[in-house]
Amino acid sequence: MPIEDGELAIAAAEAGAAVVRAKYGASLARVDKSGGDFATAADIEAERAIIAVLRDARPDDAVTGEESGRTGPDGADRRWLVDPLCGTLNYAVRNMLVAVNVALCTRAGVTVAASADPFAGEVFWTDGTGAYVRRDGVDEQLTPTAESQLVDVNLDPPFPNDPAFRAVRLLADQGFVARFRPRVVSTTLAVAWVAAGRRAAYVTDGQLRDSVHFAGGIALCEAAGCVVTGLRGEPLHTGVGGLVVAADPETHGALLVLIGSQFAAEPHRR
């Protein structure tokens, strides 16, 4: 019986997660990339494992992998976005905060996605309608909540809105620190945590359309009922770009005020 897209995304993410677990703690060869970034042998092998699962089940689909680029039929209406190891620097220094992300993009947008935590044994996933976490084969519906007041801020480049906005300045903003409790996890696993109620919000700069890093987490948060916009509150992938995902409208509104103050101050910061 053919596998459904949602189950395929889970299976592919789990295949990548198995490689990440198996290679954890080993001395791994590195492949240098631009801007001081790099991939490890675990990134490359996990991506191969993920793509093998996708190719076996959906040979006519296209795939865009972080390490291997785009493969498959030109003009395909269905394209899988693969981030085999989000948090490579964490992983390389034996920090277990990483994610394996798989998402299916069609003309209708991202329709299914899975984000696996290789070390917690969890897969956060969505079939485009609901959002769930799977542990030991059992699914639990995700419920966002801002109760923790923990807000994760992405400090990694690029910074397309600099100097008007830099996420790092939120950490020194008295209003931000008075209202929220900042965290820096350095992996998009934190985006899934907003959907799961483990974070109140997540903030990043950047142009994120068709991003292998963020597509799955964004789809999870939207399906879970989070508030998801760009940095200025615009629809995603419009205006100045970036991402603000929050568990509820109150948290989202408070963050937009704090972010907006940076943009408003820019004419005087010369």
C-alpha positions as CSV (number, residue, x, y, z in Angstrom):
1,M,0.0,0.0,0.0
2,P,1.5,3.4,-1.0
3,I,2.8,5.5,1.9
4,E,1.1,8.8,2.6
5,D,3.2,12.0,2.3
6,G,3.1,12.7,6.0
7,E,4.3,9.2,6.9
8,L,7.0,9.5,4.2
9,A,8.3,12.8,5.7
10,I,8.5,11.1,9.1
11,A,10.3,8.0,7.7
12,A,12.8,10.2,5.8
13,A,13.5,12.4,8.9
14,E,14.0,9.2,11.0
15,A,16.4,7.8,8.5
16,G,18.5,10.9,8.7
17,A,18.2,11.0,12.5
18,A,19.6,7.4,12.7
19,V,22.7,8.5,10.9
20,V,23.1,11.6,13.1
21,R,22.9,9.4,16.2
22,A,25.3,6.8,14.9
23,K,28.0,9.3,14.1
24,Y,27.7,11.4,17.2
25,G,31.0,11.8,19.1
26,A,33.1,10.4,16.2
27,S,35.9,12.3,14.6
28,L,34.3,13.6,11.4
29,A,35.8,15.1,8.3
30,R,34.6,18.6,7.5
31,V,33.7,20.2,4.2
32,D,34.2,24.0,4.3
33,K,31.4,26.2,3.0
34,S,31.0,29.9,2.5
35,G,31.2,32.4,5.4
36,G,33.0,30.1,7.8
37,D,30.1,27.5,7.7
38,F,30.9,23.8,7.2
39,A,29.3,20.4,6.8
40,T,30.5,17.2,8.4
41,A,30.4,13.6,7.1
42,A,27.3,13.2,9.3
43,D,25.4,16.0,7.3
44,I,26.3,14.4,4.0
45,E,25.5,10.8,5.0
46,A,22.2,11.8,6.7
47,E,21.2,13.7,3.6
48,R,21.9,10.6,1.4
49,A,19.8,8.4,3.7
50,I,16.9,10.9,3.6
51,I,17.0,11.2,-0.2
52,A,17.2,7.4,-0.6
53,V,13.9,7.1,1.3
54,L,12.2,9.8,-0.7
55,R,13.5,8.5,-4.0
56,D,12.3,5.0,-3.3
57,A,8.8,6.2,-2.6
58,R,8.5,9.2,-4.9
59,P,10.9,8.8,-7.8
60,D,9.1,11.6,-9.8
61,D,9.5,14.2,-7.1
62,A,12.3,16.8,-7.0
63,V,14.5,17.2,-4.0
64,T,16.5,20.2,-2.7
65,G,19.1,19.2,-0.1
66,E,21.3,21.6,1.8
67,E,24.4,19.6,0.8
68,S,23.6,18.2,-2.6
69,G,21.4,21.0,-4.1
70,R,18.5,20.3,-6.4
71,T,18.0,16.9,-8.0
72,G,15.1,15.2,-9.8
73,P,12.8,16.2,-12.7
74,D,12.9,19.8,-13.9
75,G,9.6,21.5,-13.4
76,A,8.3,19.0,-10.9
77,D,5.2,20.2,-9.0
78,R,6.4,18.5,-5.8
79,R,9.7,19.3,-4.2
80,W,11.1,17.9,-1.0
81,L,13.3,20.3,1.1
82,V,15.9,18.5,3.1
83,D,18.1,19.9,6.0
84,P,19.9,16.8,7.2
85,L,21.5,18.3,10.3
86,C,20.4,21.7,11.5
87,G,22.9,22.7,14.2
88,T,26.1,21.4,12.7
89,L,28.3,23.5,14.9
90,N,26.5,22.2,18.0
91,Y,26.9,18.7,16.8
92,A,30.6,19.1,15.9
93,V,31.4,20.1,19.5
94,R,29.2,17.2,20.9
95,N,26.2,19.3,21.8
96,M,23.0,17.3,21.1
97,L,20.8,20.3,20.2
98,V,20.2,19.5,16.5
99,A,17.3,18.7,14.2
100,V,16.7,16.8,11.0
101,N,14.2,18.6,8.8
102,V,12.1,17.3,5.8
103,A,9.3,19.2,4.1
104,L,7.2,18.8,0.9
105,C,6.6,22.0,-1.1
106,T,3.9,22.0,-3.8
107,R,2.1,24.8,-5.6
108,A,-0.1,25.0,-2.6
109,G,2.9,25.6,-0.3
110,V,4.4,23.3,2.3
111,T,1.9,20.5,2.7
112,V,3.7,18.1,5.0
113,A,6.8,18.4,7.2
114,A,8.8,16.5,9.8
115,S,11.4,17.8,12.2
116,A,13.2,15.0,14.1
117,D,15.2,15.4,17.3
118,P,17.7,12.5,17.0
119,F,18.6,12.3,20.7
120,A,15.2,12.8,22.3
121,G,13.6,10.2,20.0
122,E,10.9,12.7,19.0
123,V,9.5,13.6,15.5
124,F,7.5,16.8,15.3
125,W,5.3,16.6,12.2
126,T,2.3,18.0,10.3
127,D,0.1,16.7,7.6
128,G,-1.0,20.2,6.8
129,T,-4.0,20.2,9.1
130,G,-2.8,19.1,12.5
131,A,0.5,19.2,14.3
132,Y,1.9,16.4,16.4
133,V,4.9,14.9,18.1
134,R,5.6,11.2,17.7
135,R,7.3,9.2,20.5
136,D,7.7,5.5,20.3
137,G,5.1,5.3,17.5
138,V,2.5,7.3,19.5
139,D,1.3,10.7,18.3
140,E,0.4,13.6,20.6
141,Q,-1.2,16.8,19.3
142,L,0.9,19.9,19.8
143,T,-0.5,22.7,21.9
144,P,1.4,26.1,21.8
145,T,1.5,28.1,25.0
146,A,3.5,31.2,26.1
147,E,3.5,30.2,29.8
148,S,7.3,29.7,29.9
149,Q,8.0,33.2,28.4
150,L,11.1,31.6,26.8
151,V,11.9,33.3,23.5
152,D,14.6,31.8,21.3
153,V,16.6,34.3,19.2
154,N,18.7,33.3,16.2
155,L,22.0,35.1,16.1
156,D,23.5,33.3,13.1
157,P,24.1,35.3,9.8
158,P,23.0,36.5,7.3
159,F,21.6,39.8,8.6
160,P,19.8,41.3,5.6
161,N,18.1,44.0,7.8
162,D,21.3,45.2,9.4
163,P,21.8,48.0,10.6
164,A,18.1,48.7,11.0
165,F,17.5,45.4,12.9
166,R,19.8,42.9,14.6
167,A,18.4,40.1,16.7
168,V,21.3,40.3,19.1
169,R,20.1,43.8,20.2
170,L,17.0,42.2,21.6
171,L,19.1,40.5,24.3
172,A,20.2,44.0,25.6
173,D,16.8,45.6,25.3
174,Q,15.5,46.2,28.8
175,G,11.9,45.8,27.7
176,F,12.7,42.4,26.2
177,V,14.5,41.1,29.3
178,A,11.8,42.4,31.6
179,R,9.1,40.6,29.6
180,F,10.7,37.5,28.3
181,R,13.5,35.0,29.1
182,P,15.9,34.8,26.2
183,R,17.4,31.6,24.9
184,V,19.9,30.9,22.0
185,V,19.7,27.3,20.9
186,S,21.3,27.7,17.4
187,T,19.1,25.1,15.7
188,T,15.6,25.3,14.1
189,L,14.5,22.6,16.6
190,A,13.5,25.7,18.6
191,V,10.9,26.6,16.0
192,A,9.2,23.2,16.6
193,W,9.4,23.8,20.3
194,V,7.1,26.9,19.8
195,A,4.5,24.6,18.3
196,A,5.0,22.2,21.2
197,G,4.6,24.8,23.9
198,R,8.3,24.6,25.0
199,R,9.0,28.1,23.8
200,A,6.8,31.1,23.8
201,A,8.3,32.5,20.6
202,Y,11.2,32.4,18.1
203,V,12.7,35.4,16.2
204,T,15.1,35.4,13.3
205,D,16.2,37.7,10.4
206,G,16.7,36.4,6.9
207,Q,14.9,35.7,3.6
208,L,13.3,32.3,4.4
209,R,11.2,31.4,1.3
210,D,11.8,27.8,0.4
211,S,14.4,27.5,3.1
212,V,15.5,23.9,3.9
213,H,16.1,25.1,7.4
214,F,12.8,26.8,8.2
215,A,10.1,25.4,5.9
216,G,9.3,22.5,8.1
217,G,9.2,24.4,11.4
218,I,7.1,27.1,9.9
219,A,4.6,24.6,8.6
220,L,4.4,22.9,12.0
221,C,3.8,26.2,13.8
222,E,1.1,27.3,11.3
223,A,-0.7,23.9,11.7
224,A,-0.5,24.1,15.5
225,G,-2.2,27.5,15.5
226,C,0.8,29.8,16.3
227,V,1.0,33.4,15.1
228,V,3.5,33.4,12.2
229,T,4.6,36.6,10.4
230,G,7.7,38.5,9.2
231,L,9.6,40.8,11.4
232,R,7.2,43.8,11.0
233,G,4.1,41.7,11.2
234,E,3.7,41.3,7.5
235,P,2.7,38.0,5.8
236,L,5.7,35.7,5.5
237,H,8.2,36.3,2.7
238,T,7.0,39.9,2.2
239,G,8.3,43.3,3.4
240,V,11.6,43.1,5.3
241,G,11.4,39.3,5.6
242,G,12.5,37.4,8.7
243,L,10.3,35.4,11.1
244,V,8.4,36.0,14.3
245,V,6.5,32.9,15.4
246,A,4.7,33.1,18.7
247,A,2.4,30.9,20.8
248,D,-0.3,33.6,21.1
249,P,-1.2,37.0,19.8
250,E,-0.2,38.8,23.0
251,T,3.4,37.5,22.8
252,H,3.5,38.2,19.1
253,G,2.3,41.8,19.6
254,A,4.8,42.4,22.4
255,L,7.7,41.2,20.2
256,L,6.6,43.3,17.2
257,V,6.8,46.4,19.5
258,L,10.3,45.6,20.6
259,I,11.4,44.8,17.1
260,G,9.7,47.9,15.7
261,S,11.7,50.1,18.1
262,Q,14.9,49.0,16.4
263,F,13.6,49.9,13.0
264,A,12.3,53.2,14.3
265,A,15.6,54.1,15.8
266,E,17.7,53.4,12.7
267,P,17.6,57.0,11.2
268,H,19.3,58.2,14.4
269,R,22.0,55.5,14.5
270,R,24.5,57.0,12.2
